Amino acid sequence: MAKPRNKHVDYLQYVGMRLFVMFVHMFSLRANYRVAAIIGDLLFKFDRRHRTRAVEHIRRSFPAWSEDRIRRVARASLRSLVYLGVEFVYTPRLLRVETWRKCIRLVNMGRTIELLLRRDSGIIFLTGHFGNWEIAGYMMAVLGFPTVSVARRLDNPYIDRYVIGIREKTGQAILDKKGASSVVPDVLASKGAVGFIADQDAGKRGMFVDFFGRKASTFKTIALVAMEYRVPVVVGYGKRLEKDAAFEVGIERVIMPDEWQNRDDPSFWITQEFTWALERVIRRDPEQYLWAHRRWKHRPKGEEPAPGGIA
């Protein structure tokens, strides 16, 4: 049974978060990016647990890299996480119907837009903990293509309501991960679009597929639902560009139902395909991946866990 939360502590945390939001809006976005970079550097210096995990994950994923490059990318990764927090606060001000072209560059979106307009079936959208993983869903809702995004609710109910309010501001619906299995089928059956973060550790019972040369536990649900409803699986990303508050929103892979129908193990094939697609995105800009995320937490049966719990 979960330990009861202290509502007074929760509310104080919420007040602190709203003060942070207030200060963010008091300054220019460029100034906030500079402060975010400093905070990211401080995290890298003093947060030993996340620094160690990020460095080790990068070292194992890019074994030919020098130690200096590994540490530079790990530091940039923590900066990227703080940038995301600033961007999340600013998104409602920056991303509107009349302004989105100023900050969004679309890449390889033609086939996906065609699928959305035709509405022959539902669609599953996938992304990973890369760049600004919130921006694509928000942008699609602004353009009139709202999705139902599956996400874990935050433990603090006050902060959770605030964050959900921003995410749903333009029509995107957020579905609690715990109740997704009963709602997602209805959305796909009605030819709607469902979004998932697809690079989360799925535990000991997950499907182990290759990710940066190592087995990573991945949720089977995405592939099984795609097979049952015969819907395309679209792998996308939101990459931060050099210009302040500018992003590349693109599609890396569209997996169509006819591609898996004759495979020996279609669920494994789909899961491996979208995992490889996410890996290609990350390899192009590894500084924007959340390397401190415990992607390799669980290991296949018989394989020893990583020393020190860094996986």
N, C-alpha and C positions, 0 to 999 in steps of 0.2 A: 504494500500500500504506500502510495506517495505521501511524503511528509507534508502536512498542511503548510501553506504559504502564509507568511506574515504580511497582511494587507498594508500595514503601515510602511514596512520596508519597501514593498512593491510600489507604493505611491510615491515615496521619496525617490526611488529610482526613476520613476516616470517624470517627476518634476525635474530631476537632473537632466534627463534626456531632452525635455522641452526647453530647458535653459540652453543646452547645447545647440538645439535647432535655432533658437533665437539668435545666438551669437553667430552661427553660420550665416544667417540671413542679413546680419549687420554689415558683413564685409563682402568684398567682391569674390567671385568664384576663383579667380586667379590667386588671391590672397589665401583663400581656404585650401587650395591645392598645395601651396607652399607650407602651410601649417600641417596639413595632412602628411606631407613628405617627412617633416620633422618627427611627427608622432610615429610614423612607420619606422623611421630609423631608431627611435627610442625603443620601440617594441623589439626590434632586431637585437639591440644591445642588451636589454634587460630581461626580456621574456625568454629565458633559456630553453624552456620546454618546447615552445613553438619554433624557435630558431633552430634547435637541434633537429627537430623532426623535418623541417623544411630543407635544411642542408642535406640531411641523409637521403631524403626522397629524391632530391635533384642529383646527388652523387650517384645513386643507383640507376636513375633514369638516363643520365648522360655520363657514362663512365669515362669517356675520353676527355672530359672537360678538366681544366685546371681548378685547383682549390679556390683561387681568386675569383674565377668566373662563377663558380658554384655559389660562393657567398654573396657576390653581387646580385645574382638572380634571386637568391633567397631574400635579400633585403628589399629588392624591388617588388617581390611578391607580397611582402607585408605592407609596403607602401600602397600597393594596388588595393589591398583590402580596406585600408583607411580611405583611399580615394572613393571607393564604392559607397561608404557611409555618407560622405559629402554629396556625392552625385544623387544618392537616393533622396536626400532632403531637397535638393534643387530641382529634381525631375519635373514636378508639377508646374514649375515656373518656366522651364525651358522647353518642354515637349508638349506642344499644342498643335492643333490642326494647321494653324496659320504659320507656325514657326519650325516645324520638325525638319524641314529641308535644310535649315541652317546648321543643324547639329547631327544629322544622320546621313550616312552614305550607305546606300543599299548595294549589296553584292550578291549576284547569282540568285536573285529572288524570283525570277520570271516563272519558273515551273511551280513554285510554291503558291504564288499569287493566283496562277491559273487554277490550281487545285482548290484554293479558297473560294474563288468565284464560281467554279463549276458545282461545288458541293455535291459531288457524286457519292461521297462517303465522309466519315469523320476523318480527323487527322490527329496524329500524335506528334507533338513538338518536344524535342529534347535539347538540352544544353548541359553545360557543366559549370563548375566553380571557376569560371574564366572571365577575366575582364569585368564588365558590368553585366552580370547575368540577369539583372532585373529589367534591363532596358528594352529587350526585344518584345517581351510580353506587354509592357506598357505602350510601346510604339504601335504594336498591332491593334490594340484597343483604340488608340487615337485615330488610326486609319480606318476604323470601322470593322475590324476583324477580332472581336474579343475572344479570349480563350479562357478556359477553366484551368487554372494552374494549381497543381498539387504541391503543398508545402507544409512543413511542420510548424504548428503554431508555437509562438513564444511562451515561455513559462509565466512571465509577468503579464497578467491580463490587461493592465492599463497600456503598457507599451505595445502589446499585441494588437489592441484595437486601433491604436494610432498608426502602426505600420500597415495593417490591413486596409485602413482607410486610404492611405496613399496609394497602395497597390491597386485598389478598386476604384480609384477616382475617375478613370476614363471608361469604366465598364468591364475591366478584367475581373473575373471572379476567382477568389482564392478558396480552395477546398482543403480542409484539414486532412493531413496524410492519414490519420487514424480512420477516417470514414470514407476514404477514397474508393475502396473496393465496391461500395454499394451505389456510388454516384457516377463514376467514370463510364461504366457500360451504358448508362442511359444517355450520357452526353454523346458518346460515339454513335450509338444507335440513332440518335436524332441528327447525325451528320455535323456535330460540333467539333471543336478543337480542344484538345487537352494537352497541357504542358507539364513536363517533369524535369527535375534536376537528375541527370542520369549517371552521375559519377559518385554516388554515395555507397559506402560499404554496406553490403546486404547481410552480413553475419555469416555464421558457419554454414547455413543452409542455402546461401546464395549460389548463383552460377558463376564459376570461376573462369574468367576469360583473360586473354593477354592484354596488358596495359603497360606500355613502356617496358616490355620484356619480362614482366612479372605477372603472376596470376593475381587478379583482383576480384573479390566477391562483388557480384552485380545482381541487382534485382531481376528475377525472371518475369515479373508481372508485365513489364512493358511488352516484351515479345509475345507472351501468351495472349494478352488482350489484342495486340495488333493482328495476331493470327486468327483469333476468334471472330473479330469484326472486319477482317480484311481491309485494314486502313493503312495508308502510307505512314512511314516513320520519317520525320524530317529532323535532321540534326542541324541546329543553328548556333550562332554565337553573337555576342556583343563585344567587339574589341574597342578599347579606348585608343583614340588617335592622339597625335602630338598636340593638336589644337585643343584649348580648354573646352571641356564639355562637348567634344565631338566624338562620334562613335561610328564604327563600321558594323552594321548589322547584316550578317550574311548567312547563307545556307551552305554547309559543307557537303551534305549528303542527303539525298531523298531515296529512301528504300521503299520500293513498290511491292505490293503483294505478289505479283507474278515472279519476283526474283527469288522468293523463298519456297514457293509451292512444291518444287521438286527436290528440295534439299533433304539429305538423310536425317538431319536434326535441325529443323528450321528455327526452333526457339534459340538454340545455341548460335546458329549462324547470324540471326538478327542481332542478338546481344553483342556478338563479337564485331559485327559490322558497325554498329553505332558507337561502340567503344573505340574502335580504330579511327572512326571519323573524328571523335573528340580528341584523340591523341594527335591527329594531324593538325588540328586547330592549335593545340597547346604548343606543339613543336615549333610552329612559326613564331610564336610570341610567348616563350616560357615565363617571362617576367610577370605576365598577367594571370598566371595560374595560382590557385591557393594551395601551395605545396605543403603548408602546415596542416592541411586537412588529412584526416586519418584514412586515406583511400585504401591502404593495404593492411588495415587493422587485423582482419581475420585471414588465416592461411588455409590452403587446402589440407585435407586430412593427411597426416603423416609429415607435413612440413613444419619445421620448428618456427615459432614466432620470432620476430626480429628482436635483437637484444635491447633491453632498456625500454621496451614498449613504444618505440619510435614509429612503428608501422601505422 
